Amino acid sequence: MPHPRADLKLDSVHMALWCEGGKPKTLARFPNFEPLRQRLYHQRMAQFPSGQTLLIDADDTLWENNVYFERAIAAFISLLNHQEYSPARVRTTLNGVERETILAQGYGLSSFRQSLLNCFERLSPNGLSDEKRIQIEGFANSILTQEIELLPTVASTLADLATRHHLILMTKGNEAEQADKLSRSGLASHFSAVEIVAEKDPPTYRDVMARHELAPHTSWMIGNSIKSDINPALAAGLHAVFLFHKDTWVLEHAELDAAPEGQKLLELASFAELATIF
């Protein structure tokens, strides 16, 4: 669900609000900036002491990712006959096919490539020719050539956070692909550990917490996906920080759960704001 004010620029007052239990407030639930300023009383958010453990997502939290898939999907949609199927119909079908492929093959470029091929076969009355197969595979393969584009202030903010806290990269996807992106990002030195998992669900978070002997009251999951980074982390007993990204993958959209009693949920508009809190 797109943010109604994706281009919103925040001033020095921290617009993120955190709650302990109850339904969290979020910028996305307000139609514009000025009424929000008039209705809410703002105060500086308390800083948390050093020694926190910060589990940090990778794709669309540290670097751009989904925007490249969206470009490939746009090229794929243009390939189909729109007189037969509208772009919206193609996209809806592709979303369903991707869900099926992920269950069978997991995440990653190989899964995405297969989803495009399966979707084309499902919608095209002429079947999948060798020429079309090569063209469709090229849409997916183009993502491999993308340079790692760090999101604003990520490098400096991570370097700052690493001086005070214990940072663990926690991302889902194909292990080789995610490890390669981390290596090319230049950020690996800031993390004391890396967790590349097949899925982010409460049992997986609990496994990671046990493996690293994490104390729930000082451990946080930070990411842009409500479905994968926030709700399951809260369910596993972690605190969480939701970082809004306007291009979050549609299959990662979900309603934001309330923080259970005794846990904290922060909502921030930029990665840089982490350094003012932690």
C-alpha positions as CSV (number, residue, x, y, z in Angstrom):
1,M,0.0,0.0,0.0
2,P,1.8,3.2,-1.1
3,H,2.5,5.8,1.4
4,P,0.2,8.9,0.9
5,R,3.1,11.2,1.5
6,A,6.1,9.3,0.2
7,D,8.0,12.6,-0.5
8,L,7.5,13.9,3.0
9,K,10.5,15.7,4.4
10,L,10.8,15.7,8.1
11,D,12.2,18.6,10.1
12,S,14.4,18.3,13.2
13,V,11.4,17.2,15.3
14,H,11.3,13.3,15.3
15,M,8.1,12.3,13.7
16,A,8.6,8.6,14.6
17,L,6.5,7.6,17.6
18,W,7.0,4.5,19.7
19,C,4.6,2.7,21.9
20,E,4.8,0.0,24.6
21,G,1.7,-2.1,24.0
22,G,-1.4,-0.8,22.3
23,K,-1.7,0.3,18.7
24,P,1.3,2.2,17.4
25,K,0.8,5.5,15.5
26,T,2.4,5.9,12.1
27,L,2.9,8.7,9.7
28,A,1.2,6.7,7.0
29,R,-2.1,7.0,8.9
30,F,-2.2,10.8,8.5
31,P,-3.1,12.5,5.2
32,N,-0.6,15.3,5.4
33,F,2.1,16.9,7.4
34,E,0.6,20.1,8.9
35,P,-2.5,18.6,10.6
36,L,-0.1,16.0,12.1
37,R,2.1,18.7,13.6
38,Q,-1.0,20.5,15.0
39,R,-2.6,17.4,16.5
40,L,0.4,15.6,18.1
41,Y,2.7,16.7,20.9
42,H,6.3,16.0,19.9
43,Q,9.2,15.4,22.1
44,R,12.7,14.0,21.5
45,M,12.8,10.3,21.7
46,A,14.8,8.8,24.5
47,Q,18.2,7.3,23.5
48,F,18.7,3.6,24.4
49,P,22.0,2.7,26.1
50,S,25.0,1.2,24.3
51,G,25.2,-2.5,24.1
52,Q,22.0,-3.1,22.3
53,T,21.9,-5.9,19.7
54,L,20.6,-4.6,16.3
55,L,19.5,-7.2,13.8
56,I,19.4,-5.3,10.5
57,D,17.7,-6.3,7.3
58,A,19.5,-5.8,3.9
59,D,17.4,-5.4,0.8
60,D,15.6,-2.0,0.8
61,T,16.9,-1.3,4.3
62,L,20.6,-0.9,3.5
63,W,20.5,-0.8,-0.3
64,E,18.0,-0.5,-3.1
65,N,16.6,-3.8,-4.3
66,N,13.0,-4.0,-5.3
67,V,13.2,-1.1,-7.7
68,Y,15.3,-3.3,-10.0
69,F,12.7,-6.1,-9.9
70,E,10.0,-3.6,-10.7
71,R,11.9,-2.4,-13.8
72,A,12.2,-6.0,-14.9
73,I,8.5,-6.6,-14.3
74,A,7.6,-3.5,-16.3
75,A,9.6,-4.8,-19.3
76,F,7.9,-8.2,-18.9
77,I,4.4,-6.7,-18.9
78,S,5.2,-4.7,-22.0
79,L,6.0,-8.0,-23.7
80,L,2.5,-9.4,-23.4
81,N,-0.5,-8.5,-25.6
82,H,-2.4,-5.8,-23.6
83,Q,-5.4,-6.2,-25.9
84,E,-5.8,-9.6,-24.3
85,Y,-4.6,-8.8,-20.7
86,S,-4.3,-5.4,-19.1
87,P,-1.1,-4.5,-17.2
88,A,-3.0,-4.8,-13.9
89,R,-4.2,-8.3,-14.9
90,V,-0.7,-9.4,-15.7
91,R,0.7,-8.0,-12.5
92,T,-2.0,-9.7,-10.4
93,T,-1.3,-13.0,-12.1
94,L,2.4,-12.6,-11.6
95,N,1.9,-11.9,-7.9
96,G,0.1,-15.2,-7.6
97,V,2.7,-17.1,-9.6
98,E,5.5,-15.6,-7.4
99,R,3.8,-16.9,-4.3
100,E,3.6,-20.3,-5.8
101,T,7.2,-20.3,-7.0
102,I,8.5,-19.0,-3.6
103,L,6.9,-21.9,-1.8
104,A,8.6,-24.4,-4.2
105,Q,12.0,-22.7,-4.8
106,G,12.4,-20.0,-2.2
107,Y,13.6,-16.4,-2.8
108,G,16.2,-15.1,-5.2
109,L,16.7,-14.4,-8.9
110,S,16.3,-18.0,-10.0
111,S,12.8,-18.1,-8.4
112,F,11.9,-14.7,-9.9
113,R,13.1,-15.8,-13.4
114,Q,11.0,-18.9,-13.1
115,S,8.0,-16.9,-12.0
116,L,8.2,-14.7,-15.1
117,L,8.4,-17.7,-17.4
118,N,5.5,-19.5,-15.6
119,C,3.4,-16.3,-15.8
120,F,4.0,-15.9,-19.5
121,E,3.1,-19.5,-20.2
122,R,-0.1,-19.1,-18.2
123,L,-1.2,-15.9,-20.0
124,S,0.1,-16.2,-23.5
125,P,-2.1,-18.1,-26.0
126,N,0.9,-18.8,-28.2
127,G,3.0,-20.5,-25.6
128,L,6.7,-19.8,-24.8
129,S,9.0,-19.8,-27.7
130,D,12.8,-20.1,-27.4
131,E,13.0,-16.4,-28.5
132,K,10.6,-15.3,-25.8
133,R,12.3,-17.4,-23.2
134,I,15.6,-15.8,-23.8
135,Q,14.0,-12.3,-23.8
136,I,12.2,-13.0,-20.5
137,E,15.3,-14.5,-18.9
138,G,17.1,-11.4,-19.9
139,F,14.7,-9.2,-17.9
140,A,15.6,-11.2,-14.8
141,N,19.3,-11.5,-15.5
142,S,19.6,-7.7,-15.9
143,I,19.2,-7.4,-12.1
144,L,22.6,-9.2,-11.7
145,T,24.4,-6.3,-13.4
146,Q,23.1,-3.7,-11.0
147,E,25.6,-1.9,-8.8
148,I,24.9,-1.9,-5.1
149,E,23.2,1.4,-4.4
150,L,23.3,2.2,-0.7
151,L,20.4,4.1,0.7
152,P,21.1,7.6,2.0
153,T,23.4,7.8,5.1
154,V,23.6,4.0,5.5
155,A,27.4,3.8,5.4
156,S,28.0,6.5,8.0
157,T,25.1,5.6,10.2
158,L,26.2,1.9,10.4
159,A,29.8,2.9,11.2
160,D,28.4,5.1,14.0
161,L,26.1,2.4,15.4
162,A,28.8,-0.2,15.3
163,T,30.9,1.8,17.8
164,R,28.2,1.4,20.5
165,H,26.1,-1.7,19.6
166,H,26.3,-5.3,18.4
167,L,25.2,-5.4,14.8
168,I,24.0,-8.6,13.0
169,L,22.9,-8.6,9.4
170,M,19.7,-10.7,9.1
171,T,18.3,-11.1,5.6
172,K,16.3,-13.7,3.7
173,G,16.9,-15.0,0.2
174,N,19.4,-17.0,-1.8
175,E,22.5,-17.4,0.4
176,A,25.1,-16.9,-2.4
177,E,23.2,-13.9,-3.9
178,Q,22.8,-12.2,-0.5
179,A,26.4,-12.8,0.5
180,D,27.6,-11.4,-2.8
181,K,25.6,-8.2,-2.3
182,L,26.9,-7.8,1.2
183,S,30.5,-8.2,-0.1
184,R,30.0,-5.7,-2.8
185,S,28.3,-3.2,-0.5
186,G,31.4,-2.5,1.5
187,L,29.4,-2.8,4.8
188,A,30.4,-6.3,5.9
189,S,33.0,-5.0,8.4
190,H,30.3,-3.3,10.5
191,F,28.6,-6.7,11.3
192,S,29.8,-9.2,13.9
193,A,27.6,-11.9,12.3
194,V,25.5,-12.6,9.2
195,E,22.3,-14.6,9.1
196,I,20.9,-15.4,5.7
197,V,17.7,-17.4,6.2
198,A,15.2,-19.0,3.9
199,E,12.2,-17.2,5.6
200,K,11.7,-14.7,8.3
201,D,9.1,-16.1,10.7
202,P,8.8,-16.3,14.5
203,P,10.6,-19.7,14.8
204,T,13.5,-18.5,12.7
205,Y,13.9,-15.4,14.8
206,R,13.8,-17.5,17.9
207,D,16.5,-19.8,16.5
208,V,18.7,-16.7,15.8
209,M,18.1,-15.4,19.3
210,A,19.1,-18.7,20.8
211,R,22.2,-19.1,18.5
212,H,23.5,-15.7,19.5
213,E,22.3,-15.9,23.1
214,L,20.3,-12.6,22.6
215,A,18.5,-11.0,25.5
216,P,15.1,-9.9,24.3
217,H,15.0,-6.7,26.3
218,T,18.1,-5.4,24.5
219,S,17.6,-6.9,21.0
220,W,15.9,-5.3,18.0
221,M,14.9,-6.2,14.5
222,I,15.2,-3.3,12.0
223,G,13.8,-3.4,8.5
224,N,11.4,-2.1,5.9
225,S,9.1,-5.1,5.6
226,I,6.2,-5.3,8.0
227,K,5.5,-8.9,6.9
228,S,9.1,-10.2,7.4
229,D,11.0,-7.8,9.6
230,I,8.5,-6.4,12.0
231,N,5.4,-8.6,12.8
232,P,7.3,-11.9,13.2
233,A,10.1,-10.3,15.2
234,L,7.6,-8.9,17.6
235,A,5.9,-12.3,17.8
236,A,9.3,-13.8,18.7
237,G,9.8,-11.4,21.6
238,L,12.1,-8.8,20.0
239,H,11.7,-5.1,19.9
240,A,11.4,-3.7,16.3
241,V,12.1,-0.7,14.2
242,F,10.0,-0.2,11.0
243,L,11.9,1.9,8.4
244,F,9.5,3.1,5.7
245,H,10.6,2.5,2.1
246,K,8.3,3.6,-0.7
247,D,9.3,0.7,-3.0
248,T,8.8,-2.2,-0.6
249,W,7.8,-5.3,-2.6
250,V,4.0,-5.8,-2.7
251,L,4.2,-9.3,-1.3
252,E,5.8,-7.9,1.8
253,H,2.9,-5.5,2.6
254,A,0.9,-6.3,5.7
255,E,-1.0,-4.6,8.5
256,L,1.4,-3.5,11.3
257,D,0.8,-5.4,14.5
258,A,0.8,-3.7,17.9
259,A,3.8,-4.2,20.1
260,P,3.1,-6.8,22.8
261,E,3.2,-5.6,26.4
262,G,6.8,-5.0,27.5
263,Q,8.1,-4.7,23.9
264,K,8.8,-1.5,21.9
265,L,8.0,-0.7,18.3
266,L,9.6,2.4,16.6
267,E,8.6,3.8,13.3
268,L,11.2,5.9,11.5
269,A,11.3,7.7,8.1
270,S,15.1,7.4,7.5
271,F,18.0,5.2,8.4
272,A,19.9,8.2,9.8
273,E,17.4,8.5,12.6
274,L,18.7,5.3,14.1
275,A,21.8,7.1,15.3
276,T,19.6,9.6,17.2
277,I,17.9,6.8,19.1
278,F,20.6,4.1,19.6
